[in-house]
């Protein structure tokens, strides 16, 4: 996003304060006289928290709506649920179907899941009822609590992807050279989405497919998000887009996504800017774009006070999550030369950022255009190095990227390639086949060697997915015709 595009975008933002427990997962409905079967599985558990999957089988006639109820036996609470709507009063929990999964065939099974909290013990509920009728079924015992979160998922690719990156060795150079593809992803409109730009791509590779979440801009300058996937970059141009306002994420101002797999909970997350807060949704299966939950927010009181004090005439944009073995850091930018970092313990994520009172200025630049927006932070595989990449605006008005390194997420950031004459990624150090299709290399992210919350990249032959535009385009920022291309490093040291 940019300094210029915030006024119109933020004018449309409605302040949000969604309850963390406001989304539920699909379950089954049963005929009152026939009952149902429930399998409740604690998929992971750590000190104070746990993740649960629930499968419900309808043993009666088909139903068009359902409500699953149970009671907790030891003061557990549901903190986040998907594919339904949850209410909890004391120990009593009630989950109603979402708008898209109320119909359950006879003999059909649907699944829901949630993240919860516990103290002392975490016994499995035994009094499930579906549409008021008691369910029978097996409830496997919970996993044994440990002193920290479970970070190693199952090797089964269908539910718990392996997230361990390789260790290639090598190191980052002090200057970079790149070659760029042509345009790979362009706008695709449908009957209800007149799209003129695609931008802000976030990308992971999982199960031999690329998954890209991106921002969209319509002909009125309104922002949204979409998801696409393909097995090879040669298929990117023809791959369909799923507009995320057609999922539980819903419409309204939501943009600049960042996607990752949070291994302790075995959930995919997408974060996005919402103007008054940083939002996120979760999905147990990234291959199902309709599976994203309704929005939640990271901060209990909106913009942290330190950002309000330093943002000046800028805008709060471009969230980024990265975790080490103990903590998760939430980075953001302000279009005013500051990069901010908030901290949550790994075990409390995503609910540990509170009101943002521990937010600090992680890095800053005297010239705000040298550290403007579109902040990325990566762990460099095989080293103790972290790489920060931030979009800048050159003296010629064109977009480019600067970079810094640190030895920890809370460390001091040292310039790596952080000037207009020695940029990380820019038109000046990128070659194109034929006439360059863009002179602006703007908001995007690097291709990762894994896809989990550690956000790891290989230092060898970096690739960076970015947005660019026709050099002759001169519309206002919100109407610029952004497209997406891929840059590949050509001076790798390994």
WOCOR-V178648 format. One record per pair of residues at least 6 apart in sequence whose ideal C-beta (glycine too) atoms are under 8 Angstrom apart, sorted by the first residue. I is the first residue (numbers start at 1). GAP is how many residues later the second one is. Records with the same first field share a line. If there is no record, write none. Layout:
I: GAP  GAP
//
This chain:
1: 8  199  214  254  255  272  314  316  317  372  373  442
2: 333  370  371  475
3: 311  312  332  369  370
4: 472  473  474
5: 216  472  473
6: 308  309  311  329
8: 213  470
9: 212  214  244  246  266  469
10: 243  265  305
12: 210  240  241
13: 239  240  261  262  263
14: 238  262
15: 261  262  287
16: 258  260  261  263  279  281
17: 260  280
18: 276  277  278  279
20: 59  60  276  331
21: 56  57  58  59  60  65  67
22: 63  64  272  274
23: 57  58  59  60  61  62  63  75  225  258  270  271  273
24: 57  58  59  60  61  62  71  72  74  88  90
25: 29  56  57  58  59  70  86  87  88  89  259
26: 57  58  71  72  75  84  85  86
27: 27  29  39  41  56  57  68  70  83  84  85  103
28: 8  27  28  29  30  38  40  76  80  81  82  102
29: 7  27  29  34  35  36  37  38  68  73  75  101  102
30: 6  26  28  29  30  33  36  74  100  101  103  105
31: 27  28  29  30  32  75  100  102
32: 28  99  100  101
33: 27  100
34: 25  26  27  99
35: 24  25  95  98  99  100  101
36: 20  21  22  23  24  92  94  97  99  100  101
37: 19  20  22  98  99  100
38: 16  17  18  19  30  90  92  97  98  99  101
39: 15  16  98  99  100  101
40: 12  13  14  84  85  88  99  100
41: 11  12  13  14  98  99
42: 8  9  10  80  82  98  99  100  101
43: 8  9  10  70  100  223
44: 6  7  99  105  106  220  221  222
45: 6  77  97  98  99  100  101  105
46: 99  100  102  103  104  218  301
47: 98  99  100  101  102  300
48: 69  70  71  299  300
49: 30  66  67  68  69  100  298  299
50: 26  65  66  67  68  72  92  93
51: 62  63  64  65  213  214  215  216
52: 61  62  63  64
53: 58  59  60  231
54: 14  57  58  59  60
55: 54  55  56
56: 12  53  54  55  56  72  74  79
57: 50  51  52  80
58: 46  47  48  49  50  51  72
59: 47  48
60: 46
61: 45
62: 41  42  43  44  46
63: 39  40  41  68
64: 38  39
65: 31  32  37  38
66: 30  31  36  38  64  65
67: 27  28  29  30  63  64  65
68: 16  26  27  44  60  61  62
69: 23  24  25  26  59  60  63
70: 23  55  57  58  59
71: 20  21  22  54  56
72: 19  21  53
73: 18  50  52
74: 44  45  46  47  48  49
75: 16  43  44  45
76: 40  41  42  46
77: 11  39  40
78: 8  10  15  36  37  38
79: 35  36  37  38  272
80: 34  35  202  213  216  270  271
81: 14  31  32  33  34  212
82: 30  31  32  166  200  201  202  209  211
83: 15  18  27  28  29  30  208  210
84: 11  12  13  14  17  28
85: 10  11  12  13
86: 7  8  9  28
87: 6  7
88: 6
93: 32
95: 17
98: 150
100: 148  190
101: 9
104: 6
111: 173
113: 171
115: 150  152
122: 20  23
123: 19
124: 15  16  17  18
125: 14
126: 13
127: 7
128: 6  7  9
129: 6
143: 7
148: 198  199
149: 115  197  198
150: 113  114
151: 112  113  174  195
152: 111
153: 7  8  9  10  110  113
154: 6  112
155: 7
157: 50
159: 107  125  126
160: 106
161: 45  46  100  290
163: 98  100  287  288  289  291
164: 286
165: 216  283  284  285  289  291  293
166: 215  283  292
167: 214  215
168: 213  214  281  290  291  292  326
169: 213  291  325
170: 212  288  289  290  322  323  324
171: 209  212  214  288  322  323
172: 208  213  215  233  244  287  321
173: 318  319  320
174: 242  243  248
175: 242  247  254  316
176: 241  247  248  249  253  286  313  315
177: 252  253  254  312  313  314
178: 247  251  252  253  286  309  310  311  312
179: 251  252  253  254  308  309  311
180: 250  251  252  256  261  305  306  307  308
181: 52  304  305  306  307
182: 250  251  255  303
183: 54  254  285  300  301  302
184: 49  52  53  299  300  301  302
185: 13  16  27  29  43  51  52  54  298  299
186: 12  51  297  298
187: 8  9  10  11  29  294  296
188: 7  52  53
189: 6
190: 53
192: 51
193: 23  25  31  50
194: 24  25
195: 21  22  23  24  46
196: 21  22  23  283  285
197: 18  19  20  282  283  284  285  286
198: 16  17  18  19  28  43  269  284  285  286
199: 15  16  17  18  243  244  268  283  285
200: 14  15  55  56  57  174  243  244  267
201: 11  12  13  243  244  264  265  266  283
202: 10  11  12  55  56  57  68  243
203: 7  8  9  10  56  242  244  245  262
204: 6  7  55  56  57  82  244  247
205: 6  242  243  246
206: 55  80  245
207: 80
208: 23
209: 20  21  22  78
210: 19  20  21  22  23  26
211: 16  17  18  48  75  76
212: 15  16  17  24  253  272
213: 12  13  14  31  44  45  46  57
214: 11  12  13  14  43  270
215: 8  9  10  40  41  42
216: 7  8  9  10  25  27
217: 6  7  261  262  265
218: 6
219: 260
221: 255  257  258
222: 31
223: 30  31  32
224: 19  20  21  27  30  31
225: 18  19  20  24  29  30  32  45  47
226: 15  16  17  18
227: 14  15  17  62
228: 8  11  12  13  14
229: 10  58
230: 6  9
233: 253
242: 47  48
244: 10  45  48
245: 6  7  9
246: 44
247: 42  43  44  45
248: 33  44  45  46
249: 32  43  44  45  46
250: 44  45
252: 22
253: 21  22
254: 18  19  20  25  41
255: 17  18
256: 16  17  61  62  63  118  187
257: 13  14  15
258: 12  13  14  61  62  63  187
259: 9  10  11  27
260: 8  9  61  191  192  193  195
261: 6  7  8  25  190  191  192
262: 6  7  61  87  190  191
263: 189  190
264: 82  83  85  189
265: 17
266: 18
267: 15  16  17
268: 14  15  16  17  18
269: 11  12  13  14  52  81
270: 10  11  12  13  22
271: 7  8  9  27  48  49  50
272: 6  7  8  9  47
273: 6  43  44  45  46
274: 21  23
275: 41
276: 26  27
277: 20  21  22  25  26
278: 19  20  21  41  52  54
279: 16  17  18  19
280: 15  16  17  18  70
281: 11  12  13  14  15
282: 10  11
283: 8  9  10
284: 7
285: 6
296: 54
298: 21  32  44  52  55
299: 43  54  55  56  57
300: 54  55
301: 54  55
303: 8  13  53
304: 36  38  51  52  53  55
305: 51  52
306: 34  50  53  54  55
307: 9  25  27  31  33  49  52
310: 24  26  28  51
311: 23  24  25  27
312: 22  24
313: 23
314: 20  21  22  54
315: 19  20
316: 16  17  18
317: 15  16  17  18  56  57
318: 14  15  55  56  57  125
319: 11  12  13
320: 10  11  12  55  56  57
321: 7  8  9  10  132  134
322: 6  7  9  55  56  57  64  87  131  132  133
323: 6  23  26  130  131  132
324: 55  84  85  130
325: 21
326: 19  20
327: 16  17  18  19  82
328: 15  16  17  18  21  22  24  125
329: 12  13  14  48  80  81
330: 11  12  13  14  23
331: 8  9  10  31  44  46
332: 7  8  43
333: 6  7  38  39  40  41  42  57
334: 6
335: 33  37  38
336: 32
337: 27  28  29  30  31  32  33  34  35
338: 23  25  26  33
339: 22  23  24  25  32  36  49  51
340: 19  20  21  22
341: 18  19  21  68  69
342: 11  14  16  17  18
343: 9  10  15  67
344: 6  7  8  9
345: 7
362: 48  51
363: 8  25  27  41  50
364: 7
365: 6
369: 23  24  25
370: 22  32  48  49
371: 19  21  31
372: 18  19  20  21
373: 17  18  70
374: 16  17  27  68  69  70
375: 13  14  15  16
376: 11  12  13  14  69  70
377: 9  10  11  12  32  78
378: 8  9  10  11  68  70  77  78  79
379: 6  7  75  76  77  78
380: 6  7  25  76  77  79
381: 68  75  76  77  78
382: 77
383: 76
384: 23  24
385: 20  21  22
386: 19  20  21  22  23  25
387: 16  17  18  29  70
388: 15  16  17  18  25
389: 12  13  14  35  36  57
390: 11  12  13  14
391: 8  9  10  51  52
392: 7  8  9  10  28  31
393: 6  7
394: 6  26  32
395: 25
398: 28  29  41  42
399: 41  42  43  44
400: 20  23  24  25  26  27  28  40  41
401: 22  23  24  25  40  63
402: 13  15  16  17  21  22
403: 12  13  14  15  21
404: 9  10  11  12  14
405: 8  9  11
406: 6  7  8
416: 8
417: 6  7
418: 6
420: 6  8
423: 6
425: 16  39  41  62
426: 15
427: 9  11  12  13  14
430: 6  11  57
431: 59
436: 35
437: 31  33  46  48
438: 30  31  32  33  45  47
439: 29  32
440: 27  28  29
441: 25  27  46
442: 24  25  26  27  40
443: 23  24
444: 20  21  22  23  40
445: 19  20
446: 11  16  17  18  19
447: 10  15  16  17  18  39
448: 7  8  9
449: 7  8  9
450: 6
459: 33  34  35
460: 32  33  34
461: 27  28  31  33
462: 26  27  30
463: 23  24  25  26
464: 22  23
465: 19  20  21  22
466: 18  19  20  21
467: 15  16  17  18
468: 14  15  16  17
469: 11  12  13  14
470: 11
473: 7  8
475: 6
//
